[in-house]
Amino acid sequence: MTVERAILFVVGLLVLASVLLAVYVNINWLWLTGILGAHLMQASFTGLCPVVMVLKKIGLPQKAGFA
């Protein structure tokens, strides 16, 4: 798995988890979904993503994201 694929997996997992928590626990979990969406937009402009930094530190290889 590469950093690019792992970040898609992590964000997708968090979005699904927050939606399920909103449905079954409390609607306020949808704030997490909104925050994730805002972070994705911010990361697309700045290139700064803390999760990517962590994935690089654990040694995942990098290559073109959607090749």
N, C-alpha and C positions, 0 to 999 in steps of 0.2 A: 504494500500500500504506500502511496506517495502522500506528501503533505497536502497536495491539492485535493486528492480524493478523501483524505482523512478529514479535512475541514468541512467538506460537503456532508460527510457522515455525521460529524459532531453537531453541526448546526441543524441538520435535519432531525437528528435524535432529540435535541433540545426543543425544537418547535413541536414535534409530535408529543413529547412529554408534557409541555406546557398546555397544549390543547386538551389532552386527556385529563390533566389535573383540573383544568377549567370546567370540564364537563362533569367530572365525578367528585371534585372536592370543593372548589370555590372559583367563581367566575373571575376573580382578581388575578388568577394565574395567566390570563390573557395579556397582562402587562408585560410578562416575560417575552411573549411572542412579539409584541410591539417593539420592545427593546432590542431583540435580536434582529428584527427587520431594519431598525434604525442603525444598528451597528454594521450590518451588511452594506448599507448605503454609504456610511462613513468610511468603511474599509475600502470600498471601491474607489473613493476619491483620494484617500490618503495612503493606502497601501499598508496601514498599521492595523495589525490584528494580534492581540495577545495569544490567542489559541495557536496561531501559526508559529509564533515564537517558541511556544512550549513544544509543539510537534517537531520543530527543527532541533531543539535541544535534546529530545529523546532519540534523535538519529534517523528520522524518516527521510528518505531521499526526496529530492525535488525534480520535477520535470514539467513540461507544458501541461496546463490544467485540463484542456479538453481536446487533446490531440487524438 
